[in-house]
Amino acid sequence: MGSKPKLYYFRGRGRMESIRWLLAAAGVEFEEEFLETREQYEKLQKDGLLLFGQVPLVEIDGMVLTQTRAILSYLAAKYNLYGKDLKERARIDMYTDGTLDLMLMIASAPFKAPGDRDEAYATVTRRAKTCYFPAFEKILKGHGDEHCLVGNKLSWADIQLLEAVLMVEELDAAALSDFPLLQAFKTRISNVPTIKKFLQPGSAKQPPPDRHYVETVRRVLQQ
Ligand SMILES: N[C@@H](CCC(=O)N[C@@H](CS)C(=O)NCC(=O)O)C(=O)O
């Protein structure tokens, strides 16, 4: 195990993208092994690295971690992006569970049949605009001068909300038009230097899924 965290996943967003975002925002360099073949996946299983037979898998600090949320909360705590006390952590967990739900709806859409896919994208965009974005707009409104979702300090919740906002905007460019505080939030968090760098071309940030990505996931997982 090297000194940099090593990520094992497909060359695409899926469940790994939020992990990439969090590491990048924390200014941590990482390595990636992209799964292209069934053999790579079977080797990870044979080596006993996949606890429940699933990726994302991250090697970090001498540990072999799976389960997306467990990985994210470890990183958030390690890099001081997880609030100052248990109450702040509970709020960060609540907000990040929400944005993970939203992003998983988007990530699962490309695996649906073509007709169902468009319907899934329409549903998720609608849910974002009628449920998730109003909730975050209200949270920001209640904060007065605070510039972040929790405790006036950048946290995992801010980083993941920006990720979710940008994903929804890829589906509907005007998605934030009714949410002025979220628009300002987006600008503010996008300008955090480490995040700004991650948003530049050539970073580890992955593009939206294409047919090759969907076929690779199906081939590797035999689904
Ligand atoms: N709860 C797990 C779910 C992981 C998961 O479903 N991973 C998929 C790829 S995105 C997988 O490895 N599927 C293979 C399988 O379940 O056999 C997490 O959040 O990490």
The ligand as a MOL file (V3000), in Angstrom:
LIG
                    3D

  0  0  0     0  0            999 V3000
M  V30 BEGIN CTAB
M  V30 COUNTS 20 19 0 0 0
M  V30 BEGIN ATOM
M  V30 1 N -23.8330 0.1570 -0.4050 0
M  V30 2 C -22.7360 0.0400 -1.3140 0
M  V30 3 C -23.2570 -0.3480 -2.6860 0
M  V30 4 C -22.0930 -0.5600 -3.6470 0
M  V30 5 C -22.5390 -1.0820 -5.0020 0
M  V30 6 O -23.7110 -1.3930 -5.2320 0
M  V30 7 N -21.5620 -1.1610 -5.9020 0
M  V30 8 C -21.7970 -1.7140 -7.2220 0
M  V30 9 C -21.0590 -0.9100 -8.2670 0
M  V30 10 S -21.5390 0.7900 -8.2330 0
M  V30 11 C -21.2370 -3.1160 -7.2210 0
M  V30 12 O -20.0940 -3.3150 -6.8970 0
M  V30 13 N -22.0760 -4.0900 -7.5680 0
M  V30 14 C -21.6750 -5.4650 -7.6450 0
M  V30 15 C -22.5310 -6.3430 -6.7830 0
M  V30 16 O -23.3250 -5.8380 -5.9730 0
M  V30 17 O -22.3830 -7.5600 -6.9260 0
M  V30 18 C -21.9540 1.3450 -1.3610 0
M  V30 19 O -22.5670 2.4050 -1.1920 0
M  V30 20 O -20.7350 1.3270 -1.5510 0
M  V30 END ATOM
M  V30 BEGIN BOND
M  V30 1 1 1 2
M  V30 2 1 2 3
M  V30 3 1 2 18
M  V30 4 1 3 4
M  V30 5 1 4 5
M  V30 6 2 5 6
M  V30 7 1 5 7
M  V30 8 1 7 8
M  V30 9 1 8 9
M  V30 10 1 8 11
M  V30 11 1 9 10
M  V30 12 2 11 12
M  V30 13 1 11 13
M  V30 14 1 13 14
M  V30 15 1 14 15
M  V30 16 2 15 16
M  V30 17 1 15 17
M  V30 18 2 18 19
M  V30 19 1 18 20
M  V30 END BOND
M  V30 END CTAB
M  END
